[in-house]
Amino acid sequence: MGYNQANITITTDRLILRLFQKADAEVVAKLCNNYNIYKSTLSLPYPYKVEDALTWIEYHYDNFIEDRSYEFAVTDKKTNEIYGGIALSSNKQFNQGELAYFIGEPYWGKGYATEAAQAMVQFAFEEKKLHKVFARYFATNPASGKVMEKIGMVREGVLKEHIVKDGKYEDLVHYGIINSLQHN
């Protein structure tokens, strides 16, 4: 992983993670206006409109600068095509962050989520010096859990019927990883 502080990018073998721009809103709306993504996310609206993307993107730079959260477009290193998004919250009180991501359905199964998530965990530990990164997924979306396992996260438990999605209770599976670079 290569983090470039000057232009706020993280580079991996195949990807560049960068801040979303307003110009990305149409692509974001196209990727997110998909029931298969909506049903596996906690707070994504559906249908998803360009206005939703613009509202979401509007605060990314300030969030980043103020260490509230780090939201990046997952893009192809060669073509700049946007595959999805990845975010890491920053909880200073507990020195931890929550990882969340989505990949547009046309790009599923190619390892982009895993590659981006690995880079974000590295960023969290090496650059932001967080002690822990955690992530949660709906039990109905095991593919997300596979990403978490591949990047070294450990299953910590299941929050039974923890949230309601479309009038139905959903279990949240909780994963976490501790920064092995830090010594307590």
C-alpha positions as semicolon CSV with decimal commas, in nm:
position;residue;x (nm);y (nm);z (nm)
1;M;0,000;0,000;0,000
2;G;0,127;0,344;-0,087
3;Y;-0,032;0,643;0,086
4;N;0,023;0,982;-0,077
5;Q;-0,061;1,249;0,179
6;A;-0,030;1,539;-0,066
7;N;-0,303;1,423;-0,303
8;I;-0,485;1,200;-0,052
9;T;-0,462;0,873;-0,238
10;I;-0,386;0,514;-0,146
11;T;-0,238;0,298;-0,419
12;T;-0,251;-0,083;-0,433
13;D;-0,151;-0,329;-0,706
14;R;-0,462;-0,267;-0,916
15;L;-0,641;0,023;-0,748
16;I;-0,621;0,385;-0,649
17;L;-0,835;0,490;-0,355
18;R;-0,908;0,863;-0,376
19;L;-1,155;1,114;-0,242
20;F;-1,482;1,124;-0,433
21;Q;-1,539;1,436;-0,645
22;K;-1,873;1,595;-0,733
23;A;-1,813;1,480;-1,090
24;D;-1,836;1,119;-0,962
25;A;-2,198;1,161;-0,847
26;E;-2,359;1,014;-1,161
27;V;-2,142;0,703;-1,149
28;V;-2,202;0,663;-0,775
29;A;-2,577;0,693;-0,831
30;K;-2,563;0,436;-1,111
31;L;-2,371;0,187;-0,894
32;C;-2,579;0,245;-0,578
33;N;-2,921;0,248;-0,743
34;N;-2,922;-0,130;-0,720
35;Y;-3,145;-0,332;-0,490
36;N;-2,872;-0,594;-0,441
37;I;-2,647;-0,329;-0,287
38;Y;-2,927;-0,156;-0,095
39;K;-3,041;-0,477;0,076
40;S;-2,693;-0,533;0,224
41;T;-2,626;-0,181;0,349
42;L;-2,738;-0,010;0,665
43;S;-2,821;0,342;0,550
44;L;-2,812;0,357;0,170
45;P;-3,134;0,500;0,023
46;Y;-3,320;0,323;-0,256
47;P;-3,389;0,433;-0,518
48;Y;-3,053;0,613;-0,512
49;K;-3,040;0,944;-0,702
50;V;-2,759;1,176;-0,816
51;E;-2,870;1,419;-0,540
52;D;-2,806;1,145;-0,281
53;A;-2,454;1,102;-0,413
54;L;-2,387;1,478;-0,413
55;T;-2,511;1,512;-0,054
56;W;-2,292;1,220;0,054
57;I;-1,980;1,344;-0,131
58;E;-2,018;1,704;-0,011
59;Y;-1,860;1,640;0,332
60;H;-1,589;1,389;0,241
61;Y;-1,301;1,636;0,224
62;D;-1,390;1,803;0,555
63;N;-1,445;1,464;0,719
64;F;-1,099;1,358;0,603
65;I;-0,920;1,677;0,711
66;E;-1,093;1,674;1,051
67;D;-1,022;1,301;1,107
68;R;-1,389;1,212;1,137
69;S;-1,392;0,961;0,853
70;Y;-1,202;0,867;0,540
71;E;-1,426;0,799;0,240
72;F;-1,265;0,693;-0,084
73;A;-1,366;0,599;-0,434
74;V;-1,228;0,257;-0,530
75;T;-1,090;0,317;-0,880
76;D;-0,897;0,126;-1,143
77;K;-0,530;0,225;-1,140
78;K;-0,507;0,233;-1,520
79;T;-0,850;0,348;-1,641
80;N;-0,972;0,552;-1,338
81;E;-1,305;0,365;-1,362
82;I;-1,494;0,372;-1,032
83;Y;-1,569;0,025;-0,894
84;G;-1,723;0,131;-0,562
85;G;-1,648;0,304;-0,237
86;I;-1,479;0,233;0,094
87;A;-1,490;0,424;0,420
88;L;-1,327;0,416;0,759
89;S;-1,475;0,605;1,051
90;S;-1,246;0,745;1,317
91;N;-1,343;0,722;1,684
92;K;-1,072;0,910;1,873
93;Q;-1,221;0,831;2,215
94;F;-1,166;0,458;2,168
95;N;-0,889;0,481;1,904
96;Q;-1,082;0,264;1,661
97;G;-1,260;0,285;1,330
98;E;-1,536;0,106;1,147
99;L;-1,470;-0,015;0,794
100;A;-1,753;-0,013;0,539
101;Y;-1,749;-0,071;0,165
102;F;-1,953;-0,137;-0,145
103;I;-1,854;-0,257;-0,489
104;G;-2,084;-0,209;-0,787
105;E;-2,245;-0,534;-0,895
106;P;-2,073;-0,547;-1,238
107;Y;-1,740;-0,568;-1,050
108;W;-1,827;-0,835;-0,793
109;G;-1,605;-1,138;-0,756
110;K;-1,283;-0,975;-0,877
111;G;-1,123;-0,913;-0,536
112;Y;-1,157;-0,534;-0,544
113;A;-1,328;-0,514;-0,204
114;T;-1,058;-0,729;-0,046
115;E;-0,774;-0,528;-0,201
116;A;-0,931;-0,195;-0,100
117;A;-1,018;-0,317;0,251
118;Q;-0,664;-0,446;0,310
119;A;-0,526;-0,106;0,207
120;M;-0,768;0,077;0,436
121;V;-0,674;-0,136;0,737
122;Q;-0,307;-0,067;0,665
123;F;-0,386;0,305;0,635
124;A;-0,576;0,290;0,967
125;F;-0,286;0,125;1,148
126;E;0,020;0,281;0,984
127;E;-0,103;0,634;0,909
128;K;-0,381;0,697;1,160
129;K;-0,233;0,477;1,437
130;L;-0,570;0,328;1,527
131;H;-0,570;0,041;1,776
132;K;-0,859;-0,149;1,620
133;V;-1,063;-0,165;1,301
134;F;-1,400;-0,337;1,303
135;A;-1,667;-0,410;1,047
136;R;-2,017;-0,549;1,049
137;Y;-2,224;-0,721;0,784
138;F;-2,575;-0,856;0,751
139;A;-2,581;-1,233;0,804
140;T;-2,766;-1,247;0,470
141;N;-2,453;-1,113;0,294
142;P;-2,180;-1,373;0,363
143;A;-1,962;-1,244;0,075
144;S;-1,884;-0,939;0,286
145;G;-1,772;-1,166;0,570
146;K;-1,535;-1,344;0,332
147;V;-1,369;-1,009;0,257
148;M;-1,323;-0,949;0,630
149;E;-1,170;-1,293;0,682
150;K;-0,933;-1,253;0,385
151;I;-0,788;-0,933;0,533
152;G;-0,721;-1,095;0,868
153;M;-1,023;-0,983;1,064
154;V;-1,159;-1,218;1,329
155;R;-1,526;-1,290;1,388
156;E;-1,613;-1,146;1,729
157;G;-1,980;-1,229;1,746
158;V;-2,330;-1,197;1,611
159;L;-2,573;-0,927;1,721
160;K;-2,903;-1,113;1,689
161;E;-3,186;-0,928;1,512
162;H;-2,996;-0,607;1,582
163;I;-3,138;-0,384;1,311
164;V;-3,451;-0,362;1,099
165;K;-3,422;-0,350;0,720
166;D;-3,739;-0,323;0,514
167;G;-3,948;-0,426;0,812
168;K;-3,742;-0,739;0,880
169;Y;-3,498;-0,794;1,167
170;E;-3,143;-0,868;1,056
171;D;-2,849;-1,023;1,240
172;L;-2,525;-0,824;1,226
173;V;-2,204;-1,025;1,223
174;H;-1,920;-0,836;1,390
175;Y;-1,552;-0,869;1,286
176;G;-1,244;-0,692;1,416
177;I;-0,868;-0,669;1,387
178;I;-0,621;-0,527;1,639
179;N;-0,317;-0,325;1,534
180;S;-0,026;-0,563;1,591
181;L;0,218;-0,274;1,527
182;Q;0,118;-0,112;1,857
183;H;0,227;-0,229;2,197
184;N;-0,012;-0,170;2,484
